[in-house]
């Protein structure tokens, strides 16, 4: 089939416009992806900091109450590590504040987040029950705190993996749109090369015609 008479200018305009639109979509996606990754990284950093505050405060409070109610509370080694009332009050306030910052960050539509919320509630409930009953054994409370801490590490790792993978729109742009742009460009350039007219032969001179 002879494509030499096909008007290439309109086709070139349409293809160029399509490629430009696809490139603009990719740029917009990359820009949005960068912002989303920044927000997600900030979420991870804030979550990690608040988890550390809550778990450290909860563990310290368990140890404080356990030592205060211990039969050996008058021993010198226990007295040296005892916190003041102001320090205990600060730990309680910091722990409670961090706990609710954590809860406000959790997504109730994600199973792992719901499970962390349950573990946090369980840990605080066990600790409060021991405090109310003036118990001396905080091993169950410490165990519950460790369970919540271990689960929170899985969530932080999962969120970090999501940052490395990128959002779904970024994956689409990377795996589908960019190859499409390259394919369209290659096809268009190939079509231009094969449809361009061949070299024009110079006209024969009159002398050459008579000689023939």
C-alpha positions in Angstrom: 0.0 0.0 0.0 1.3 3.4 -0.9 1.3 5.8 2.0 3.1 8.6 0.2 -0.2 10.5 -0.4 -1.4 10.3 3.2 -1.4 13.7 4.8 1.0 13.4 7.7 0.7 16.9 9.2 -2.8 16.3 10.8 -1.7 12.9 12.1 1.5 14.3 13.5 -0.4 17.0 15.3 -2.8 14.5 16.9 0.0 12.1 17.9 2.1 15.0 19.3 -0.9 16.3 21.3 -1.5 12.8 22.7 2.1 12.3 23.7 2.1 15.8 25.3 -1.0 14.9 27.3 0.5 11.7 28.5 3.7 13.4 29.5 1.7 16.0 31.4 -0.3 13.2 33.2 3.0 11.5 34.2 4.4 14.8 35.5 1.2 15.5 37.5 1.3 11.9 38.9 4.9 12.2 39.9 4.3 15.5 41.6 1.3 14.2 43.5 3.2 11.0 44.3 6.0 13.0 45.9 3.6 14.9 48.1 1.8 11.8 49.1 5.1 10.1 50.0 6.1 13.1 52.1 2.8 13.0 54.0 3.1 9.2 54.5 6.7 9.5 55.7 5.6 12.2 58.1 2.8 9.9 59.3 5.4 7.1 59.9 7.8 9.4 61.8 5.0 10.9 64.0 3.6 7.5 64.7 6.9 6.0 65.6 7.7 8.9 68.0 4.3 8.7 69.7 4.5 4.9 70.0 7.9 5.2 71.7 6.5 7.8 74.2 3.5 5.7 75.0 5.3 2.4 75.4 8.1 3.8 77.4 5.7 5.7 79.7 3.5 2.7 80.1 6.4 0.4 81.0 7.9 3.0 83.4 4.6 3.4 85.2 4.3 -0.4 85.6 7.7 -0.5 87.2 7.0 2.5 89.4 3.8 1.0 90.8 5.3 -2.5 91.1 8.3 -1.1 93.1 6.1 1.1 95.2 3.9 -1.8 96.3 6.7 -4.3 96.6 7.5 -5.7 100.1 11.1 -4.5 99.5 10.1 -0.9 98.7 12.3 0.4 101.5 15.5 -1.2 100.1 18.2 1.2 99.0 18.3 -0.1 95.4 14.5 0.5 95.0 14.7 3.9 96.7 17.5 5.1 94.3 15.3 4.4 91.2 12.0 5.7 92.5 10.4 8.6 90.6 9.0 11.7 92.2 5.3 12.5 92.0 5.9 15.2 89.4 7.8 12.7 87.2 5.0 10.1 87.6 2.4 12.8 86.7 4.4 13.8 83.6 4.7 10.2 82.4 1.0 9.7 82.8 0.2 12.9 80.9 2.7 12.2 78.1 1.6 8.6 77.8 -2.1 9.5 77.6 -1.5 12.3 75.1 0.7 10.0 72.9 -2.0 7.3 73.1 -4.7 9.5 71.6 -2.4 10.9 69.0 -1.8 7.3 68.0 -5.5 6.5 67.9 -6.2 9.5 65.8 -3.7 8.4 63.2 -5.2 4.9 62.9 -7.4 4.0 59.9 -10.4 2.1 61.1 -10.9 0.6 57.6 -7.5 -1.3 57.8 -7.4 -4.6 59.8 -3.9 -4.1 61.1 -4.8 -0.7 62.5 -7.9 -2.0 64.1 -5.9 -4.8 65.8 -3.3 -2.3 67.1 -6.1 -0.2 68.6 -7.5 -3.3 70.3 -4.0 -4.2 71.7 -3.5 -0.7 73.0 -6.9 -0.8 74.7 -6.1 -4.2 76.2 -2.8 -3.0 77.6 -4.2 0.1 79.2 -7.2 -1.9 80.6 -5.0 -4.5 82.2 -2.7 -1.8 83.7 -5.7 0.2 85.0 -7.2 -3.0 86.5 -4.0 -3.8 88.4 -3.8 -0.2 89.6 -7.4 -0.2 90.9 -7.0 -3.5 92.7 -3.6 -2.3 94.1 -1.9 -5.4 92.7 1.8 -6.0 92.8 2.3 -8.2 89.7 2.4 -6.2 86.5 3.8 -9.0 84.3 0.5 -9.3 82.4 0.4 -5.5 81.7 4.1 -5.6 80.5 3.3 -8.6 78.3 0.3 -6.7 76.8 2.5 -3.7 76.1 5.1 -5.8 74.3 2.4 -7.4 72.2 1.2 -4.0 71.1 4.7 -2.9 70.5 5.5 -5.9 68.3 2.3 -5.3 66.2 3.0 -1.6 65.8 6.4 -2.5 64.2 4.6 -4.5 61.6 2.4 -1.5 60.7 5.4 0.8 60.5 7.2 -1.6 58.2 4.1 -2.1 56.1 3.7 1.7 55.7 7.4 2.1 54.8 7.0 -0.6 52.1 4.1 1.3 50.7 6.2 4.4 50.5 8.9 2.5 48.6 6.4 0.9 46.2 4.6 4.2 45.5 0.9 4.8 45.2 -1.3 3.0 42.6 -1.4 6.0 40.3 2.4 6.1 40.3 2.6 2.4 39.5 0.2 2.9 36.6 2.2 5.8 35.3 5.4 3.8 35.6 4.3 0.5 34.3 1.7 1.5 31.6 1.8 5.2 30.7 5.5 5.6 30.2 5.8 2.4 28.0 2.8 3.7 26.0 4.5 7.0 25.4 7.7 5.3 24.2 5.7 2.9 22.0 3.7 5.7 20.4 6.8 7.8 19.8 8.6 4.9 18.2 5.6 4.0 16.0 5.2 7.6 14.9 8.9 8.1 14.1 9.0 4.8 12.2 5.9 5.8 10.2 7.5 9.1 9.3 10.6 7.4 8.1 8.9 4.8 6.0 6.4 7.1 4.5 8.8 9.9 3.5 9.2 10.2 -0.3 12.4 8.7 -1.9 15.0 10.8 -3.5 13.8 12.7 -6.5 15.6 11.8 -9.8 17.0 14.8 -11.7 15.3 15.4 -15.1 17.1 14.2 -18.1 18.7 16.8 -20.3 17.5 17.3 -23.9 20.8 16.0 -25.2 20.4 12.8 -23.3 16.9 12.3 -24.6 18.0 12.7 -28.3 20.9 10.4 -27.6 18.5 7.8 -26.5 
